[in-house]
Amino acid sequence: MQIRRILPIFTGIFTLSGLLLWAFWPDPVQVDIVSVTRAPMEVTVSGDGVTRVRNPYQVTAPLAGTTQRSPVDIGDAVVGGETVIAEIRPSEPALLDARARQQASAAVDEAEAALGLAKARLTEAQANLSHAEGEYARTQTLSARGTIPSKMLDDALNARQGALAGVGAAQASVEMQAATLERAKAQLVGPASSAAPSEMACCVQLRAPVSGTVLAVDNFSARPVQPGEHLMTIGDLKDLEIEVDVLSSDAVQIVDGALARIDRWGGDHLIEARVRQIDPAAYTKISALGIEEQRVRLRLDILTPPDQRAGLGDNYRVFVRIVTWSGNSVLQVPISALFRDAGHWAIFRVVSGRAVLTPVEIGNQTSLQTEVVSGLSEGDRVVEFPGNKVQDGTRITAREKAPASTF
């Protein structure tokens, strides 16, 4: 009878204890769970790059003069040896200051006086020639009659020849002084009195050295130029390369011929490229955070045909990923599942609803995935983004995925 009275009491105590234990028993921690998979994997070095025309042609002025307004515009297609890309006319005379103009005027007066003197001497020489010819004619007649000796005839002939030479010299002097006068007058010519461009002797026409596109024009307006002055740049937009700089520590992982993929260039697909040149020397560059970095410049050849990268031009910014390592079947997990434990990499593996601390050895890494060398097998389920609530042996459950947004 006593046992019958005690049994309900114990039953109630056990029931109450069970209810209290159930009420205060911790719920499983909700976590994100991912699977260990095998898939292709690539390790890349990334950087911002710019496109460059491989062999741009810098067109310069071959001589001093005045270029006319540019007949071509940026973006115009030109044909090598045919399209006129610039015209250079003679420069206009310089302005004269007061002293230079007075000196030039005095030179004109001097040249006019010298020309007058030369003309007077020509008149004198012509008179001497007329007299000498008359004397020679009379002496020739007397000599024919035998009235005078032959020596007098010879003297008259010499006098005639000398007078004839004097006329020639005087005539040359007149022409020389006339040319001197014209040269002196030319010193007075200024911009206002010079011939209009249409009346000037045209001009040196520069033709495109190669077929391509006008990439840049220094100045579209007419202006004076000096020999060697840059006028414009011409290049072939179908023959582009990419220039990118990376940290020197990343550059040592890249080899000549490495494949690269170009993204963020404006198209909806990737552009394939290959590393052609790695500069042997680095240079110092200040980062956006003010940190000195040693950067190495690389040049890449674009492998994608021009018709599949239409619109890509010179000096366009692109994003470059250069492949330093790749594998076709690599055991991998997200980097977000890894953490450090006692100085080693570890991961929480899901076993029978509990988190099991598992040391792992990792290999190559990308920005999102890491290669698992040992510690896990394909198909294992692991905890992603483990928080401080997850410990070795913690009961866990998979967190429900949020529905995809319809926006």
NUBARO-979085 format. One record per residue (C-alpha): residue in one letter; chain; residue number from 1; x, y, z. Coordinates in Angstrom, 3 decimals, padded with zeros to 6 digits, always signed. Layout:
N
+------+------+-----+----------+----------+----------+
: code : unit : pos :        x :        y :        z :
+------+------+-----+----------+----------+----------+
:    A :    A : NUM :        X :        Y :        Z :
...
+------+------+-----+----------+----------+----------+
This chain:
407
+------+------+-----+----------+----------+----------+
: code : unit : pos :        x :        y :        z :
+------+------+-----+----------+----------+----------+
:    M :    A :   1 : +000.000 : +000.000 : +000.000 :
:    Q :    A :   2 : +002.879 : +002.352 : +000.824 :
:    I :    A :   3 : +004.499 : +001.693 : -002.603 :
:    R :    A :   4 : +001.266 : +002.538 : -004.345 :
:    R :    A :   5 : +001.169 : +005.873 : -002.599 :
:    I :    A :   6 : +004.855 : +006.695 : -003.386 :
:    L :    A :   7 : +004.806 : +005.574 : -007.067 :
:    P :    A :   8 : +002.661 : +008.493 : -008.363 :
:    I :    A :   9 : +004.937 : +010.909 : -006.551 :
:    F :    A :  10 : +008.054 : +009.524 : -008.222 :
:    T :    A :  11 : +006.255 : +009.431 : -011.541 :
:    G :    A :  12 : +005.347 : +013.084 : -011.211 :
:    I :    A :  13 : +008.907 : +013.991 : -010.242 :
:    F :    A :  14 : +010.361 : +012.187 : -013.252 :
:    T :    A :  15 : +007.790 : +013.742 : -015.596 :
:    L :    A :  16 : +008.488 : +017.210 : -014.267 :
:    S :    A :  17 : +012.251 : +016.658 : -014.572 :
:    G :    A :  18 : +011.825 : +015.516 : -018.163 :
:    L :    A :  19 : +009.741 : +018.556 : -018.982 :
:    L :    A :  20 : +012.287 : +020.866 : -017.379 :
:    L :    A :  21 : +015.166 : +019.139 : -019.208 :
:    W :    A :  22 : +013.326 : +019.405 : -022.523 :
:    A :    A :  23 : +012.503 : +023.060 : -021.897 :
:    F :    A :  24 : +016.054 : +024.079 : -021.074 :
:    W :    A :  25 : +017.903 : +021.728 : -023.481 :
:    P :    A :  26 : +019.796 : +023.971 : -026.029 :
:    D :    A :  27 : +018.454 : +024.048 : -029.567 :
:    P :    A :  28 : +020.787 : +022.998 : -032.427 :
:    V :    A :  29 : +022.821 : +025.889 : -033.817 :
:    Q :    A :  30 : +021.703 : +026.897 : -037.288 :
:    V :    A :  31 : +024.654 : +027.047 : -039.702 :
:    D :    A :  32 : +025.401 : +027.162 : -043.426 :
:    I :    A :  33 : +026.532 : +023.766 : -044.681 :
:    V :    A :  34 : +028.447 : +023.151 : -047.908 :
:    S :    A :  35 : +029.887 : +020.036 : -049.523 :
:    V :    A :  36 : +033.490 : +019.254 : -050.382 :
:    T :    A :  37 : +033.659 : +018.973 : -054.176 :
:    R :    A :  38 : +036.053 : +018.243 : -056.988 :
:    A :    A :  39 : +036.107 : +020.768 : -059.822 :
:    P :    A :  40 : +038.504 : +022.699 : -062.055 :
:    M :    A :  41 : +040.437 : +025.382 : -060.205 :
:    E :    A :  42 : +042.646 : +028.276 : -061.276 :
:    V :    A :  43 : +044.887 : +030.515 : -059.198 :
:    T :    A :  44 : +045.214 : +033.972 : -060.695 :
:    V :    A :  45 : +046.975 : +037.280 : -060.144 :
:    S :    A :  46 : +044.635 : +040.200 : -060.752 :
:    G :    A :  47 : +045.220 : +043.802 : -061.661 :
:    D :    A :  48 : +043.839 : +046.790 : -063.531 :
:    G :    A :  49 : +045.268 : +047.201 : -067.016 :
:    V :    A :  50 : +044.905 : +049.466 : -070.020 :
:    T :    A :  51 : +044.823 : +048.706 : -073.708 :
:    R :    A :  52 : +047.519 : +050.077 : -076.009 :
:    V :    A :  53 : +047.881 : +050.206 : -079.770 :
:    R :    A :  54 : +050.921 : +048.031 : -080.358 :
:    N :    A :  55 : +052.741 : +050.207 : -082.910 :
:    P :    A :  56 : +051.398 : +053.787 : -082.826 :
:    Y :    A :  57 : +052.835 : +056.234 : -085.372 :
:    Q :    A :  58 : +053.732 : +059.700 : -084.117 :
:    V :    A :  59 : +053.385 : +062.118 : -087.058 :
:    T :    A :  60 : +055.705 : +065.154 : -086.779 :
:    A :    A :  61 : +056.325 : +068.265 : -088.890 :
:    P :    A :  62 : +059.234 : +067.688 : -091.327 :
:    L :    A :  63 : +059.995 : +071.419 : -091.642 :
:    A :    A :  64 : +059.104 : +074.810 : -090.198 :
:    G :    A :  65 : +055.989 : +076.499 : -091.488 :
:    T :    A :  66 : +052.309 : +077.055 : -090.787 :
:    T :    A :  67 : +049.962 : +074.074 : -090.649 :
:    Q :    A :  68 : +046.462 : +074.530 : -091.968 :
:    R :    A :  69 : +043.427 : +073.404 : -090.001 :
:    S :    A :  70 : +043.576 : +069.643 : -089.611 :
:    P :    A :  71 : +041.814 : +067.861 : -092.508 :
:    V :    A :  72 : +041.209 : +064.787 : -090.318 :
:    D :    A :  73 : +039.460 : +064.331 : -086.983 :
:    I :    A :  74 : +040.019 : +061.910 : -084.123 :
:    G :    A :  75 : +038.516 : +058.552 : -085.036 :
:    D :    A :  76 : +038.813 : +059.037 : -088.807 :
:    A :    A :  77 : +040.056 : +056.070 : -090.809 :
:    V :    A :  78 : +043.118 : +056.809 : -092.974 :
:    V :    A :  79 : +044.805 : +054.899 : -095.778 :
:    G :    A :  80 : +048.575 : +054.663 : -095.784 :
:    G :    A :  81 : +050.214 : +056.725 : -098.525 :
:    E :    A :  82 : +046.879 : +058.188 : -099.720 :
:    T :    A :  83 : +045.001 : +060.164 : -097.062 :
:    V :    A :  84 : +046.262 : +063.739 : -096.558 :
:    I :    A :  85 : +046.533 : +064.269 : -092.824 :
:    A :    A :  86 : +048.250 : +067.692 : -092.696 :
:    E :    A :  87 : +049.285 : +070.626 : -094.899 :
:    I :    A :  88 : +052.215 : +072.906 : -094.110 :
:    R :    A :  89 : +052.509 : +076.279 : -095.849 :
:    P :    A :  90 : +055.356 : +078.816 : -095.642 :
:    S :    A :  91 : +055.340 : +080.913 : -092.506 :
:    E :    A :  92 : +054.227 : +084.554 : -092.669 :
:    P :    A :  93 : +056.898 : +087.267 : -092.272 :
:    A :    A :  94 : +057.665 : +088.420 : -088.764 :
:    L :    A :  95 : +056.601 : +091.833 : -087.433 :
:    L :    A :  96 : +059.314 : +094.528 : -087.459 :
:    D :    A :  97 : +059.963 : +096.754 : -084.484 :
:    A :    A :  98 : +060.741 : +100.479 : -084.990 :
:    R :    A :  99 : +064.503 : +100.005 : -085.167 :
:    A :    A : 100 : +064.342 : +097.061 : -087.568 :
:    R :    A : 101 : +061.896 : +098.905 : -089.835 :
:    Q :    A : 102 : +064.090 : +102.037 : -089.911 :
:    Q :    A : 103 : +067.133 : +099.932 : -090.740 :
:    A :    A : 104 : +065.216 : +098.140 : -093.493 :
:    S :    A : 105 : +064.035 : +101.486 : -094.942 :
:    A :    A : 106 : +067.595 : +102.826 : -094.900 :
:    A :    A : 107 : +068.740 : +099.670 : -096.691 :
:    V :    A : 108 : +066.109 : +100.305 : -099.393 :
:    D :    A : 109 : +067.295 : +103.899 : -099.833 :
:    E :    A : 110 : +070.890 : +102.702 : -100.035 :
:    A :    A : 111 : +069.983 : +100.072 : -102.615 :
:    E :    A : 112 : +068.071 : +102.617 : -104.699 :
:    A :    A : 113 : +071.045 : +104.983 : -104.671 :
:    A :    A : 114 : +073.394 : +102.171 : -105.630 :
:    L :    A : 115 : +071.051 : +101.203 : -108.467 :
:    G :    A : 116 : +071.029 : +104.818 : -109.719 :
:    L :    A : 117 : +074.838 : +104.909 : -109.647 :
:    A :    A : 118 : +075.014 : +101.657 : -111.546 :
:    K :    A : 119 : +072.627 : +102.969 : -114.204 :
:    A :    A : 120 : +074.743 : +106.123 : -114.591 :
:    R :    A : 121 : +077.861 : +104.035 : -115.039 :
:    L :    A : 122 : +076.005 : +101.952 : -117.613 :
:    T :    A : 123 : +075.158 : +105.125 : -119.541 :
:    E :    A : 124 : +078.802 : +106.201 : -119.338 :
:    A :    A : 125 : +079.971 : +102.795 : -120.534 :
:    Q :    A : 126 : +077.546 : +102.850 : -123.429 :
:    A :    A : 127 : +078.836 : +106.311 : -124.440 :
:    N :    A : 128 : +082.414 : +105.087 : -124.262 :
:    L :    A : 129 : +081.455 : +102.089 : -126.403 :
:    S :    A : 130 : +079.810 : +104.346 : -128.992 :
:    H :    A : 131 : +082.924 : +106.541 : -129.124 :
:    A :    A : 132 : +085.233 : +103.528 : -129.342 :
:    E :    A : 133 : +083.228 : +102.014 : -132.176 :
:    G :    A : 134 : +083.369 : +105.322 : -134.107 :
:    E :    A : 135 : +087.105 : +105.585 : -133.600 :
:    Y :    A : 136 : +087.565 : +102.005 : -134.674 :
:    A :    A : 137 : +085.544 : +102.555 : -137.841 :
:    R :    A : 138 : +087.572 : +105.641 : -138.816 :
:    T :    A : 139 : +090.861 : +103.943 : -138.023 :
:    Q :    A : 140 : +089.819 : +100.930 : -140.069 :
:    T :    A : 141 : +089.114 : +103.183 : -143.070 :
:    L :    A : 142 : +092.434 : +105.041 : -142.765 :
:    S :    A : 143 : +094.315 : +101.810 : -142.301 :
:    A :    A : 144 : +092.753 : +100.424 : -145.469 :
:    R :    A : 145 : +094.093 : +103.454 : -147.402 :
:    G :    A : 146 : +097.524 : +103.013 : -145.813 :
:    T :    A : 147 : +097.406 : +106.412 : -144.228 :
:    I :    A : 148 : +098.097 : +105.198 : -140.673 :
:    P :    A : 149 : +100.183 : +102.355 : -139.389 :
:    S :    A : 150 : +098.493 : +099.031 : -138.434 :
:    K :    A : 151 : +099.394 : +099.574 : -134.786 :
:    M :    A : 152 : +096.832 : +102.356 : -134.528 :
:    L :    A : 153 : +094.185 : +099.971 : -135.883 :
:    D :    A : 154 : +095.100 : +097.451 : -133.208 :
:    D :    A : 155 : +094.857 : +100.115 : -130.502 :
:    A :    A : 156 : +091.417 : +101.176 : -131.759 :
:    L :    A : 157 : +090.255 : +097.550 : -131.757 :
:    N :    A : 158 : +091.471 : +097.067 : -128.173 :
:    A :    A : 159 : +089.725 : +100.262 : -127.103 :
:    R :    A : 160 : +086.489 : +099.039 : -128.715 :
:    Q :    A : 161 : +086.720 : +095.652 : -126.955 :
:    G :    A : 162 : +087.416 : +097.345 : -123.630 :
:    A :    A : 163 : +084.418 : +099.653 : -124.042 :
:    L :    A : 164 : +082.238 : +096.648 : -124.929 :
:    A :    A : 165 : +083.373 : +094.821 : -121.776 :
:    G :    A : 166 : +082.716 : +097.943 : -119.738 :
:    V :    A : 167 : +079.104 : +098.004 : -120.965 :
:    G :    A : 168 : +078.691 : +094.364 : -119.969 :
:    A :    A : 169 : +080.107 : +095.014 : -116.515 :
:    A :    A : 170 : +077.926 : +098.082 : -116.045 :
:    Q :    A : 171 : +074.824 : +096.112 : -117.116 :
:    A :    A : 172 : +075.645 : +093.340 : -114.634 :
:    S :    A : 173 : +076.134 : +095.948 : -111.921 :
:    V :    A : 174 : +072.677 : +097.386 : -112.677 :
:    E :    A : 175 : +071.076 : +093.938 : -112.415 :
:    M :    A : 176 : +072.920 : +093.185 : -109.189 :
:    Q :    A : 177 : +071.873 : +096.477 : -107.601 :
:    A :    A : 178 : +068.280 : +095.899 : -108.750 :
:    A :    A : 179 : +068.279 : +092.505 : -106.998 :
:    T :    A : 180 : +069.787 : +094.119 : -103.892 :
:    L :    A : 181 : +066.970 : +096.660 : -103.927 :
:    E :    A : 182 : +064.342 : +093.903 : -104.117 :
:    R :    A : 183 : +065.995 : +092.088 : -101.215 :
:    A :    A : 184 : +065.984 : +095.275 : -099.162 :
:    K :    A : 185 : +062.314 : +095.862 : -099.968 :
:    A :    A : 186 : +061.514 : +092.276 : -098.906 :
:    Q :    A : 187 : +062.784 : +093.119 : -095.418 :
:    L :    A : 188 : +059.902 : +095.573 : -095.114 :
:    V :    A : 189 : +057.247 : +092.970 : -095.899 :
:    G :    A : 190 : +055.125 : +092.214 : -092.816 :
:    P :    A : 191 : +052.196 : +089.916 : -092.076 :
:    A :    A : 192 : +049.655 : +092.524 : -093.167 :
:    S :    A : 193 : +051.264 : +092.938 : -096.586 :
:    S :    A : 194 : +052.045 : +089.249 : -097.218 :
:    A :    A : 195 : +050.111 : +087.206 : -099.701 :
:    A :    A : 196 : +046.941 : +085.426 : -098.649 :
:    P :    A : 197 : +047.293 : +081.700 : -097.929 :
:    S :    A : 198 : +045.424 : +080.828 : -101.123 :
:    E :    A : 199 : +047.939 : +082.891 : -103.117 :
:    M :    A : 200 : +051.007 : +081.421 : -101.439 :
:    A :    A : 201 : +052.912 : +078.625 : -102.988 :
:    C :    A : 202 : +051.324 : +075.446 : -101.567 :
:    C :    A : 203 : +052.451 : +073.600 : -099.535 :
:    V :    A : 204 : +053.832 : +070.367 : -098.159 :
:    Q :    A : 205 : +051.134 : +067.713 : -097.903 :
:    L :    A : 206 : +051.701 : +064.995 : -095.323 :
:    R :    A : 207 : +050.061 : +061.645 : -096.063 :
:    A :    A : 208 : +049.261 : +058.897 : -093.601 :
:    P :    A : 209 : +052.305 : +056.678 : -092.995 :
:    V :    A : 210 : +050.102 : +053.598 : -092.399 :
:    S :    A : 211 : +046.486 : +052.580 : -092.642 :
:    G :    A : 212 : +044.589 : +052.847 : -089.381 :
:    T :    A : 213 : +042.675 : +055.299 : -087.226 :
:    V :    A : 214 : +043.537 : +058.793 : -086.015 :
:    L :    A : 215 : +043.990 : +058.349 : -082.257 :
:    A :    A : 216 : +044.957 : +061.887 : -081.249 :
:    V :    A : 217 : +045.410 : +065.328 : -082.832 :
:    D :    A : 218 : +047.535 : +067.817 : -080.910 :
:    N :    A : 219 : +045.782 : +070.889 : -082.283 :
:    F :    A : 220 : +043.072 : +071.174 : -084.909 :
:    S :    A : 221 : +043.696 : +074.864 : -085.649 :
:    A :    A : 222 : +046.179 : +076.428 : -088.056 :
:    R :    A : 223 : +049.397 : +077.391 : -086.280 :
:    P :    A : 224 : +053.154 : +077.808 : -086.775 :
:    V :    A : 225 : +055.184 : +074.634 : -086.289 :
:    Q :    A : 226 : +058.860 : +073.809 : -085.995 :
:    P :    A : 227 : +060.680 : +070.788 : -087.424 :
:    G :    A : 228 : +059.973 : +067.697 : -085.327 :
:    E :    A : 229 : +056.883 : +069.150 : -083.634 :
:    H :    A : 230 : +054.259 : +066.475 : -082.933 :
:    L :    A : 231 : +051.066 : +066.757 : -084.975 :
:    M :    A : 232 : +049.003 : +063.594 : -084.404 :
:    T :    A : 233 : +049.046 : +059.887 : -083.591 :
:    I :    A : 234 : +047.828 : +057.118 : -085.899 :
:    G :    A : 235 : +047.383 : +053.452 : -084.995 :
:    D :    A : 236 : +045.596 : +050.237 : -085.925 :
:    L :    A : 237 : +042.853 : +049.477 : -083.382 :
:    K :    A : 238 : +042.811 : +045.854 : -084.539 :
:    D :    A : 239 : +046.361 : +045.427 : -083.241 :
:    L :    A : 240 : +045.943 : +046.043 : -079.515 :
:    E :    A : 241 : +047.947 : +044.860 : -076.532 :
:    I :    A : 242 : +047.288 : +045.181 : -072.804 :
:    E :    A : 243 : +049.591 : +046.755 : -070.254 :
:    V :    A : 244 : +049.137 : +045.851 : -066.595 :
:    D :    A : 245 : +051.255 : +046.319 : -063.490 :
:    V :    A : 246 : +051.287 : +043.873 : -060.557 :
:    L :    A : 247 : +053.120 : +043.649 : -057.257 :
:    S :    A : 248 : +056.660 : +042.337 : -057.597 :
:    S :    A : 249 : +055.779 : +039.497 : -055.200 :
:    D :    A : 250 : +053.012 : +038.441 : -057.604 :
:    A :    A : 251 : +055.154 : +038.936 : -060.700 :
:    V :    A : 252 : +057.588 : +036.190 : -059.652 :
:    Q :    A : 253 : +054.710 : +033.685 : -059.920 :
:    I :    A : 254 : +053.982 : +034.637 : -063.544 :
:    V :    A : 255 : +055.835 : +033.111 : -066.478 :
:    D :    A : 256 : +056.087 : +034.202 : -070.098 :
:    G :    A : 257 : +053.238 : +032.735 : -072.101 :
:    A :    A : 258 : +050.846 : +032.499 : -069.141 :
:    L :    A : 259 : +047.178 : +032.670 : -070.086 :
:    A :    A : 260 : +045.077 : +035.607 : -068.949 :
:    R :    A : 261 : +041.424 : +036.532 : -069.021 :
:    I :    A : 262 : +040.180 : +040.076 : -069.498 :
:    D :    A : 263 : +037.014 : +041.179 : -067.740 :
:    R :    A : 264 : +035.142 : +044.442 : -067.141 :
:    W :    A : 265 : +035.980 : +045.771 : -070.592 :
:    G :    A : 266 : +032.371 : +046.512 : -071.499 :
:    G :    A : 267 : +031.455 : +043.313 : -073.328 :
:    D :    A : 268 : +029.361 : +040.412 : -072.050 :
:    H :    A : 269 : +032.118 : +037.809 : -072.408 :
:    L :    A : 270 : +035.759 : +037.332 : -071.427 :
:    I :    A : 271 : +038.680 : +038.197 : -073.690 :
:    E :    A : 272 : +041.557 : +035.726 : -073.878 :
:    A :    A : 273 : +045.136 : +037.001 : -073.724 :
:    R :    A : 274 : +048.677 : +035.723 : -073.183 :
:    V :    A : 275 : +051.651 : +037.256 : -071.345 :
:    R :    A : 276 : +054.263 : +038.373 : -073.892 :
:    Q :    A : 277 : +056.713 : +040.360 : -071.796 :
:    I :    A : 278 : +057.574 : +040.812 : -068.122 :
:    D :    A : 279 : +059.754 : +043.814 : -067.380 :
:    P :    A : 280 : +063.006 : +042.811 : -065.676 :
:    A :    A : 281 : +062.955 : +045.816 : -063.330 :
:    A :    A : 282 : +060.267 : +047.029 : -060.952 :
:    Y :    A : 283 : +059.359 : +050.629 : -060.193 :
:    T :    A : 284 : +057.985 : +052.371 : -057.107 :
:    K :    A : 285 : +054.345 : +053.397 : -057.072 :
:    I :    A : 286 : +052.343 : +055.065 : -054.321 :
:    S :    A : 287 : +049.085 : +053.227 : -053.673 :
:    A :    A : 288 : +045.755 : +054.882 : -052.925 :
:    L :    A : 289 : +046.492 : +054.357 : -049.222 :
:    G :    A : 290 : +049.814 : +056.180 : -049.504 :
:    I :    A : 291 : +051.917 : +053.004 : -049.313 :
:    E :    A : 292 : +055.020 : +052.601 : -051.458 :
:    E :    A : 293 : +054.728 : +049.500 : -053.631 :
:    Q :    A : 294 : +057.158 : +047.848 : -056.001 :
:    R :    A : 295 : +055.260 : +047.176 : -059.206 :
:    V :    A : 296 : +056.249 : +045.255 : -062.315 :
:    R :    A : 297 : +054.830 : +046.074 : -065.748 :
:    L :    A : 298 : +053.571 : +043.250 : -067.965 :
:    R :    A : 299 : +052.469 : +043.300 : -071.600 :
:    L :    A : 300 : +049.878 : +040.890 : -072.931 :
:    D :    A : 301 : +048.902 : +039.884 : -076.464 :
:    I :    A : 302 : +045.160 : +039.677 : -077.078 :
:    L :    A : 303 : +044.144 : +036.298 : -078.526 :
:    T :    A : 304 : +040.452 : +037.033 : -079.081 :
:    P :    A : 305 : +039.777 : +038.106 : -082.725 :
:    P :    A : 306 : +038.945 : +041.804 : -083.276 :
:    D :    A : 307 : +035.381 : +041.072 : -084.379 :
:    Q :    A : 308 : +034.688 : +039.540 : -080.944 :
:    R :    A : 309 : +035.914 : +042.605 : -079.035 :
:    A :    A : 310 : +034.282 : +045.327 : -081.111 :
:    G :    A : 311 : +034.362 : +048.747 : -079.474 :
:    L :    A : 312 : +037.564 : +048.150 : -077.506 :
:    G :    A : 313 : +039.898 : +051.056 : -078.226 :
:    D :    A : 314 : +043.215 : +052.547 : -077.219 :
:    N :    A : 315 : +043.863 : +053.396 : -073.554 :
:    Y :    A : 316 : +040.691 : +051.634 : -072.334 :
:    R :    A : 317 : +040.742 : +050.330 : -068.758 :
:    V :    A : 318 : +040.212 : +046.588 : -068.265 :
:    F :    A : 319 : +040.489 : +044.054 : -065.435 :
:    V :    A : 320 : +043.098 : +041.336 : -065.952 :
:    R :    A : 321 : +043.352 : +037.910 : -064.307 :
:    I :    A : 322 : +046.598 : +036.072 : -065.098 :
:    V :    A : 323 : +046.636 : +032.314 : -064.461 :
:    T :    A : 324 : +049.590 : +031.174 : -062.311 :
:    W :    A : 325 : +048.326 : +027.639 : -061.548 :
:    S :    A : 326 : +045.435 : +025.457 : -062.674 :
:    G :    A : 327 : +044.031 : +021.970 : -062.106 :
:    N :    A : 328 : +041.245 : +020.034 : -063.793 :
:    S :    A : 329 : +040.037 : +018.015 : -060.772 :
:    V :    A : 330 : +040.871 : +019.671 : -057.481 :
:    L :    A : 331 : +039.347 : +018.794 : -054.089 :
:    Q :    A : 332 : +038.217 : +022.140 : -052.710 :
:    V :    A : 333 : +036.095 : +023.956 : -050.156 :
:    P :    A : 334 : +035.135 : +027.604 : -049.686 :
:    I :    A : 335 : +037.728 : +029.695 : -047.856 :
:    S :    A : 336 : +034.937 : +030.872 : -045.559 :
:    A :    A : 337 : +034.831 : +027.393 : -043.971 :
:    L :    A : 338 : +038.460 : +027.543 : -042.772 :
:    F :    A : 339 : +039.782 : +028.920 : -039.494 :
:    R :    A : 340 : +042.981 : +028.705 : -037.440 :
:    D :    A : 341 : +043.152 : +026.304 : -034.487 :
:    A :    A : 342 : +046.320 : +025.908 : -032.413 :
:    G :    A : 343 : +048.388 : +027.382 : -035.233 :
:    H :    A : 344 : +046.959 : +025.054 : -037.897 :
:    W :    A : 345 : +044.130 : +025.189 : -040.390 :
:    A :    A : 346 : +040.939 : +023.430 : -039.314 :
:    I :    A : 347 : +037.349 : +022.977 : -040.340 :
:    F :    A : 348 : +034.097 : +021.779 : -038.756 :
:    R :    A : 349 : +032.912 : +018.615 : -040.455 :
:    V :    A : 350 : +029.246 : +017.657 : -040.102 :
:    V :    A : 351 : +028.890 : +014.137 : -038.584 :
:    S :    A : 352 : +025.506 : +012.867 : -037.352 :
:    G :    A : 353 : +024.201 : +016.377 : -036.786 :
:    R :    A : 354 : +027.214 : +017.527 : -034.804 :
:    A :    A : 355 : +030.221 : +019.726 : -035.641 :
:    V :    A : 356 : +033.448 : +017.753 : -035.519 :
:    L :    A : 357 : +036.707 : +019.723 : -035.364 :
:    T :    A : 358 : +038.891 : +018.405 : -038.194 :
:    P :    A : 359 : +042.466 : +019.551 : -038.934 :
:    V :    A : 360 : +043.136 : +019.982 : -042.656 :
:    E :    A : 361 : +046.088 : +020.704 : -044.889 :
:    I :    A : 362 : +045.446 : +023.163 : -047.691 :
:    G :    A : 363 : +047.216 : +024.001 : -050.948 :
:    N :    A : 364 : +046.494 : +026.589 : -053.622 :
:    Q :    A : 365 : +043.891 : +029.251 : -053.025 :
:    T :    A : 366 : +041.671 : +031.534 : -055.057 :
:    S :    A : 367 : +039.668 : +034.468 : -053.767 :
:    L :    A : 368 : +036.769 : +032.105 : -052.890 :
:    Q :    A : 369 : +038.024 : +028.500 : -052.849 :
:    T :    A : 370 : +040.988 : +026.631 : -051.431 :
:    E :    A : 371 : +042.536 : +023.297 : -052.357 :
:    V :    A : 372 : +042.293 : +020.558 : -049.702 :
:    V :    A : 373 : +045.412 : +018.385 : -049.613 :
:    S :    A : 374 : +044.411 : +016.160 : -046.686 :
:    G :    A : 375 : +041.828 : +015.847 : -043.920 :
:    L :    A : 376 : +038.668 : +015.735 : -046.052 :
:    S :    A : 377 : +037.125 : +013.604 : -048.776 :
:    E :    A : 378 : +034.842 : +014.414 : -051.661 :
:    G :    A : 379 : +031.233 : +014.644 : -050.527 :
:    D :    A : 380 : +032.028 : +015.580 : -046.899 :
:    R :    A : 381 : +029.773 : +018.261 : -045.520 :
:    V :    A : 382 : +031.385 : +021.160 : -043.647 :
:    V :    A : 383 : +030.240 : +024.277 : -041.802 :
:    E :    A : 384 : +030.633 : +027.562 : -043.666 :
:    F :    A : 385 : +031.143 : +030.780 : -041.682 :
:    P :    A : 386 : +031.389 : +029.035 : -038.253 :
:    G :    A : 387 : +030.663 : +031.455 : -035.431 :
:    N :    A : 388 : +031.633 : +031.419 : -031.759 :
:    K :    A : 389 : +028.554 : +029.316 : -030.984 :
:    V :    A : 390 : +029.967 : +026.369 : -032.908 :
:    Q :    A : 391 : +032.425 : +024.220 : -030.956 :
:    D :    A : 392 : +033.666 : +020.684 : -031.305 :
:    G :    A : 393 : +030.620 : +018.447 : -030.699 :
:    T :    A : 394 : +028.009 : +021.214 : -030.975 :
:    R :    A : 395 : +024.628 : +020.089 : -032.298 :
:    I :    A : 396 : +023.976 : +021.873 : -035.570 :
:    T :    A : 397 : +021.299 : +022.080 : -038.197 :
:    A :    A : 398 : +021.280 : +023.507 : -041.675 :
:    R :    A : 399 : +020.008 : +027.053 : -041.954 :
:    E :    A : 400 : +017.105 : +027.510 : -044.316 :
:    K :    A : 401 : +018.048 : +029.383 : -047.474 :
:    A :    A : 402 : +016.326 : +032.689 : -048.035 :
:    P :    A : 403 : +014.038 : +032.691 : -051.089 :
:    A :    A : 404 : +015.524 : +034.267 : -054.190 :
:    S :    A : 405 : +014.520 : +037.861 : -054.785 :
:    T :    A : 406 : +012.176 : +038.514 : -057.679 :
:    F :    A : 407 : +013.590 : +041.990 : -058.270 :
+------+------+-----+----------+----------+----------+
